[in-house]
Amino acid sequence: MKIKNALILKLFFVFCLAIPSFSFAFIIGGFVYNDTNCNGVRNAGDSGIPGVTITLTPSGITTTTNSLGHYMFTGVLPGTYTITETDPAGYCSTSPNIRTVKVKGKDILLQNFGDSNQFVSPPNSSCCPQEVY
């Protein structure tokens, strides 16, 4: 009986070690940058903007960008989310302020937002001479 129990215990541990661990919580993240040429694309030299408020709905959780312009939501469960950027004071958008993403099985990264302080216009509207998006 001891041999049978030992064999069952060994098989249990082998089975448990062979199954990869899965996480069901993911990350949504990106970067808010100063779009110096107002083209809606992050180019070399476009630095991050710190302190920008980003909201994740339907949860209503907010975060702010760090000193390099990066933001991140952790522990995000699978589902459909809206990411909304609030333009910082003195800036206007060169890319859409709202993005909808579907989280299912992997992190959602590179959800970047461009802003410019060169062509200031009303909040949440394009500040480019022509639309870039």
NUDO-854858 format. One record per atom (N, C-alpha, C): x negated, y, z; atom name. Coordinates in nm, 2 decimals. Example, Ala and Ser with C-alpha at 12.3 -4.5 7.8 and 13.67 -1.06 7.14 Angstrom:
! residues 2
      px      py      pz  atom
   -1.32   -0.57    0.78     N
   -1.23   -0.45    0.78    CA
   -1.32   -0.33    0.78     C
   -1.28   -0.22    0.71     N
   -1.37   -0.11    0.71    CA
   -1.29    0.00    0.79     C
This chain:
! residues 133
      px      py      pz  atom
   -0.08   -0.12    0.00     N
    0.00    0.00    0.00    CA
   -0.09    0.13    0.00     C
   -0.20    0.12    0.08     N
   -0.29    0.24    0.08    CA
   -0.35    0.27   -0.06     C
   -0.38    0.17   -0.13     N
   -0.44    0.18   -0.27    CA
   -0.33    0.25   -0.36     C
   -0.21    0.20   -0.35     N
   -0.10    0.26   -0.43    CA
   -0.08    0.40   -0.40     C
   -0.08    0.44   -0.27     N
   -0.06    0.58   -0.23    CA
   -0.17    0.66   -0.27     C
   -0.29    0.61   -0.26     N
   -0.41    0.69   -0.30    CA
   -0.41    0.71   -0.45     C
   -0.37    0.61   -0.53     N
   -0.36    0.63   -0.67    CA
   -0.25    0.73   -0.71     C
   -0.14    0.73   -0.64     N
   -0.03    0.83   -0.67    CA
   -0.08    0.97   -0.63     C
   -0.15    0.98   -0.52     N
   -0.21    1.11   -0.48    CA
   -0.31    1.16   -0.58     C
   -0.40    1.07   -0.63     N
   -0.50    1.11   -0.73    CA
   -0.43    1.16   -0.86     C
   -0.33    1.08   -0.90     N
   -0.26    1.12   -1.03    CA
   -0.19    1.25   -1.01     C
   -0.13    1.28   -0.89     N
   -0.06    1.41   -0.86    CA
   -0.16    1.52   -0.88     C
   -0.28    1.51   -0.82     N
   -0.38    1.62   -0.82    CA
   -0.43    1.64   -0.97     C
   -0.46    1.53   -1.04     N
   -0.50    1.54   -1.18    CA
   -0.39    1.61   -1.26     C
   -0.27    1.57   -1.24     N
   -0.16    1.63   -1.32    CA
   -0.15    1.78   -1.28     C
   -0.16    1.82   -1.16     N
   -0.15    1.96   -1.12    CA
   -0.27    2.04   -1.17     C
   -0.39    1.98   -1.17     N
   -0.50    2.06   -1.22    CA
   -0.50    2.07   -1.38     C
   -0.43    1.98   -1.44     N
   -0.43    1.98   -1.59    CA
   -0.33    2.08   -1.64     C
   -0.23    2.12   -1.56     N
   -0.13    2.21   -1.61    CA
   -0.19    2.35   -1.58     C
   -0.20    2.44   -1.69     N
   -0.24    2.57   -1.67    CA
   -0.14    2.65   -1.58     C
   -0.20    2.74   -1.51     N
   -0.10    2.83   -1.43    CA
   -0.05    2.94   -1.52     C
    0.08    2.96   -1.51     N
    0.14    3.07   -1.59    CA
    0.19    3.18   -1.49     C
    0.17    3.30   -1.54     N
    0.22    3.41   -1.47    CA
    0.35    3.46   -1.54     C
    0.45    3.49   -1.47     N
    0.57    3.55   -1.53    CA
    0.58    3.70   -1.51     C
    0.48    3.76   -1.47     N
    0.48    3.91   -1.45    CA
    0.37    3.96   -1.54     C
    0.39    4.07   -1.61     N
    0.30    4.12   -1.71    CA
    0.27    4.27   -1.68     C
    0.19    4.32   -1.77     N
    0.14    4.46   -1.76    CA
    0.19    4.54   -1.89     C
    0.24    4.66   -1.86     N
    0.27    4.75   -1.97    CA
    0.17    4.87   -1.95     C
    0.10    4.91   -2.05     N
    0.00    5.01   -2.03    CA
   -0.04    5.08   -2.15     C
   -0.11    5.19   -2.14     N
   -0.16    5.27   -2.25    CA
   -0.24    5.39   -2.21     C
   -0.23    5.49   -2.29     N
   -0.32    5.61   -2.28    CA
   -0.25    5.73   -2.33     C
   -0.26    5.84   -2.26     N
   -0.21    5.97   -2.31    CA
   -0.33    6.05   -2.34     C
   -0.33    6.10   -2.47     N
   -0.45    6.17   -2.52    CA
   -0.42    6.31   -2.57     C
   -0.52    6.40   -2.57     N
   -0.51    6.53   -2.63    CA
   -0.54    6.51   -2.78     C
   -0.44    6.52   -2.86     N
   -0.45    6.51   -3.00    CA
   -0.50    6.64   -3.06     C
   -0.63    6.65   -3.06     N
   -0.69    6.78   -3.10    CA
   -0.67    6.82   -3.24     C
   -0.64    6.73   -3.33     N
   -0.62    6.77   -3.47    CA
   -0.47    6.75   -3.51     C
   -0.39    6.72   -3.41     N
   -0.24    6.71   -3.42    CA
   -0.20    6.62   -3.53     C
   -0.27    6.50   -3.54     N
   -0.23    6.41   -3.65    CA
   -0.15    6.29   -3.60     C
   -0.12    6.28   -3.46     N
   -0.04    6.17   -3.41    CA
   -0.12    6.04   -3.39     C
   -0.25    6.05   -3.41     N
   -0.33    5.93   -3.41    CA
   -0.45    5.96   -3.31     C
   -0.48    5.86   -3.22     N
   -0.59    5.88   -3.13    CA
   -0.72    5.86   -3.21     C
   -0.80    5.96   -3.22     N
   -0.93    5.96   -3.29    CA
   -1.04    5.97   -3.19     C
   -1.16    5.94   -3.24     N
   -1.28    5.95   -3.16    CA
   -1.29    6.10   -3.11     C
   -1.31    6.12   -2.99     N
   -1.32    6.26   -2.94    CA
   -1.19    6.31   -2.88     C
   -1.08    6.24   -2.90     N
   -0.95    6.27   -2.83    CA
   -0.95    6.22   -2.69     C
   -0.97    6.31   -2.60     N
   -0.99    6.28   -2.46    CA
   -0.85    6.25   -2.39     C
   -0.85    6.18   -2.28     N
   -0.73    6.15   -2.21    CA
   -0.68    6.27   -2.13     C
   -0.55    6.27   -2.10     N
   -0.49    6.38   -2.02    CA
   -0.45    6.32   -1.89     C
   -0.51    6.37   -1.78     N
   -0.47    6.32   -1.65    CA
   -0.34    6.38   -1.60     C
   -0.28    6.30   -1.51     N
   -0.16    6.35   -1.44    CA
   -0.03    6.36   -1.52     C
   -0.02    6.29   -1.63     N
    0.10    6.28   -1.71    CA
    0.19    6.18   -1.65     C
    0.32    6.22   -1.64     N
    0.42    6.13   -1.58    CA
    0.48    6.03   -1.69     C
    0.47    5.90   -1.66     N
    0.53    5.80   -1.75    CA
    0.64    5.73   -1.67     C
    0.75    5.71   -1.73     N
    0.86    5.64   -1.67    CA
    0.90    5.51   -1.74     C
    0.92    5.41   -1.66     N
    0.96    5.28   -1.72    CA
    1.11    5.25   -1.68     C
    1.20    5.23   -1.77     N
    1.34    5.20   -1.74    CA
    1.37    5.07   -1.81     C
    1.46    4.99   -1.75     N
    1.57    5.03   -1.66    CA
    1.53    5.05   -1.51     C
    1.41    5.01   -1.48     N
    1.37    5.01   -1.33    CA
    1.36    5.15   -1.28     C
    1.33    5.25   -1.36     N
    1.31    5.39   -1.31    CA
    1.18    5.41   -1.24     C
    1.09    5.32   -1.25     N
    0.96    5.34   -1.19    CA
    0.88    5.44   -1.27     C
    0.81    5.53   -1.20     N
    0.72    5.62   -1.26    CA
    0.57    5.60   -1.22     C
    0.48    5.64   -1.30     N
    0.34    5.64   -1.27    CA
    0.28    5.77   -1.33     C
    0.16    5.80   -1.30     N
    0.09    5.91   -1.37    CA
   -0.04    5.86   -1.42     C
   -0.08    5.92   -1.53     N
   -0.21    5.88   -1.59    CA
   -0.33    5.92   -1.49     C
   -0.43    5.83   -1.50     N
   -0.55    5.86   -1.42    CA
   -0.64    5.96   -1.48     C
   -0.75    5.98   -1.42     N
   -0.84    6.09   -1.47    CA
   -0.89    6.07   -1.61     C
   -0.88    5.95   -1.67     N
   -0.91    5.93   -1.81    CA
   -0.79    5.92   -1.90     C
   -0.67    5.94   -1.85     N
   -0.55    5.94   -1.93    CA
   -0.49    5.81   -1.94     C
   -0.53    5.70   -1.87     N
   -0.47    5.57   -1.87    CA
   -0.36    5.56   -1.77     C
   -0.26    5.48   -1.81     N
   -0.15    5.45   -1.72    CA
   -0.12    5.30   -1.73     C
   -0.06    5.24   -1.62     N
   -0.03    5.10   -1.62    CA
    0.09    5.07   -1.53     C
    0.18    4.98   -1.57     N
    0.28    4.93   -1.49    CA
    0.25    4.78   -1.47     C
    0.24    4.73   -1.35     N
    0.20    4.59   -1.33    CA
    0.33    4.52   -1.27     C
    0.32    4.39   -1.28     N
    0.43    4.31   -1.22    CA
    0.56    4.32   -1.30     C
    0.55    4.35   -1.43     N
    0.67    4.36   -1.51    CA
    0.72    4.23   -1.56     C
    0.85    4.20   -1.53     N
    0.91    4.08   -1.57    CA
    0.95    4.08   -1.72     C
    0.97    3.96   -1.78     N
    1.01    3.96   -1.92    CA
    1.15    4.04   -1.93     C
    1.16    4.11   -2.04     N
    1.28    4.18   -2.07    CA
    1.25    4.30   -2.17     C
    1.35    4.38   -2.19     N
    1.33    4.50   -2.28    CA
    1.32    4.62   -2.19     C
    1.22    4.71   -2.22     N
    1.20    4.83   -2.14    CA
    1.18    4.95   -2.23     C
    1.21    5.06   -2.18     N
    1.18    5.19   -2.24    CA
    1.07    5.26   -2.16     C
    0.97    5.30   -2.23     N
    0.86    5.38   -2.18    CA
    0.88    5.52   -2.22     C
    0.89    5.62   -2.13     N
    0.91    5.76   -2.16    CA
    0.80    5.84   -2.10     C
    0.74    5.92   -2.19     N
    0.63    6.02   -2.15    CA
    0.70    6.15   -2.13     C
    0.66    6.22   -2.02     N
    0.70    6.36   -2.00    CA
    0.59    6.45   -2.03     C
    0.61    6.54   -2.13     N
    0.50    6.62   -2.18    CA
    0.44    6.70   -2.06     C
    0.31    6.71   -2.04     N
    0.25    6.79   -1.94    CA
    0.27    6.94   -1.97     C
    0.26    7.02   -1.87     N
    0.27    7.17   -1.89    CA
    0.17    7.21   -1.99     C
    0.21    7.29   -2.09     N
    0.11    7.35   -2.18    CA
    0.09    7.26   -2.30     C
    0.15    7.14   -2.31     N
    0.13    7.05   -2.42    CA
    0.27    7.02   -2.48     C
    0.26    6.97   -2.61     N
    0.38    6.92   -2.67    CA
    0.34    6.80   -2.75     C
    0.44    6.72   -2.79     N
    0.41    6.59   -2.84    CA
    0.37    6.59   -2.99     C
    0.27    6.50   -3.02     N
    0.24    6.47   -3.16    CA
    0.28    6.33   -3.20     C
    0.34    6.26   -3.10     N
    0.39    6.12   -3.12    CA
    0.52    6.11   -3.05     C
    0.60    6.01   -3.08     N
    0.73    6.00   -3.01    CA
    0.71    5.99   -2.86     C
    0.79    6.05   -2.77     N
    0.78    6.04   -2.63    CA
    0.85    5.92   -2.57     C
    0.92    5.84   -2.65     N
    1.00    5.73   -2.60    CA
    0.96    5.61   -2.69     C
    0.93    5.50   -2.62     N
    0.91    5.37   -2.69    CA
    0.99    5.26   -2.62     C
    1.04    5.17   -2.71     N
    1.11    5.05   -2.65    CA
    1.02    4.93   -2.68     C
    1.00    4.85   -2.58     N
    0.91    4.73   -2.59    CA
    0.98    4.61   -2.53     C
    0.95    4.49   -2.59     N
    1.00    4.37   -2.54    CA
    0.89    4.29   -2.47     C
    0.90    4.26   -2.35     N
    0.80    4.18   -2.28    CA
    0.84    4.04   -2.27     C
    0.76    3.95   -2.34     N
    0.79    3.81   -2.33    CA
    0.66    3.73   -2.36     C
    0.60    3.69   -2.25     N
    0.49    3.60   -2.26    CA
    0.35    3.66   -2.27     C
    0.34    3.80   -2.28     N
    0.21    3.86   -2.28    CA
    0.22    4.00   -2.24     C
    0.11    4.06   -2.21     N
    0.10    4.20   -2.17    CA
    0.13    4.29   -2.29     C
    0.18    4.41   -2.26     N
    0.21    4.50   -2.37    CA
    0.12    4.62   -2.34     C
    0.01    4.63   -2.43     N
   -0.09    4.74   -2.41    CA
   -0.09    4.83   -2.53     C
   -0.17    4.93   -2.52     N
   -0.19    5.03   -2.63    CA
   -0.06    5.10   -2.66     C
    0.02    5.13   -2.56     N
    0.14    5.21   -2.58    CA
    0.10    5.36   -2.55     C
    0.04    5.42   -2.66     N
   -0.03    5.55   -2.64    CA
    0.06    5.66   -2.68     C
    0.04    5.77   -2.62     N
    0.12    5.90   -2.65    CA
    0.02    6.01   -2.67     C
    0.05    6.08   -2.78     N
   -0.04    6.20   -2.82    CA
    0.03    6.33   -2.79     C
   -0.05    6.42   -2.74     N
    0.00    6.56   -2.70    CA
   -0.11    6.65   -2.75     C
   -0.06    6.77   -2.78     N
   -0.15    6.88   -2.82    CA
   -0.12    7.01   -2.75     C
   -0.22    7.08   -2.72     N
   -0.20    7.22   -2.66    CA
   -0.24    7.32   -2.76     C
   -0.26    7.28   -2.89     N
   -0.30    7.38   -2.99    CA
   -0.18    7.45   -3.06     C
   -0.07    7.38   -3.07     N
    0.05    7.43   -3.14    CA
    0.17    7.41   -3.04     C
    0.18    7.50   -2.94     N
    0.28    7.47   -2.84    CA
    0.42    7.51   -2.89     C
    0.51    7.42   -2.87     N
    0.65    7.44   -2.91    CA
    0.74    7.39   -2.79     C
    0.87    7.40   -2.81     N
    0.96    7.36   -2.70    CA
    0.93    7.22   -2.65     C
    0.95    7.19   -2.52     N
    0.92    7.06   -2.46    CA
    0.99    6.95   -2.54     C
    0.92    6.83   -2.55     N
    0.98    6.71   -2.61    CA
    1.01    6.73   -2.76     C
    0.95    6.83   -2.83     N
    0.97    6.83   -2.98    CA
    0.83    6.83   -3.04     C
    0.82    6.81   -3.17     N
    0.70    6.80   -3.23    CA
    0.63    6.94   -3.23     C
    0.50    6.94   -3.21     N
    0.42    7.06   -3.21    CA
    0.33    7.07   -3.33     C
    0.35    6.98   -3.43     N
    0.27    6.98   -3.55    CA
    0.33    7.07   -3.65     C
    0.25    7.13   -3.74     N
    0.31    7.21   -3.85    CA
    0.40    7.13   -3.93     C
    0.38    7.00   -3.95     N
    0.47    6.91   -4.02    CA
    0.49    6.79   -3.93     C
    0.60    6.72   -3.95     N
    0.62    6.60   -3.87    CA
    0.51    6.49   -3.91     C
    0.46    6.43   -3.81     N
    0.36    6.32   -3.83    CA
    0.42    6.18   -3.80     C
    0.54    6.18   -3.75     N
    0.59    6.05   -3.71    CA
    0.73    6.03   -3.76     C
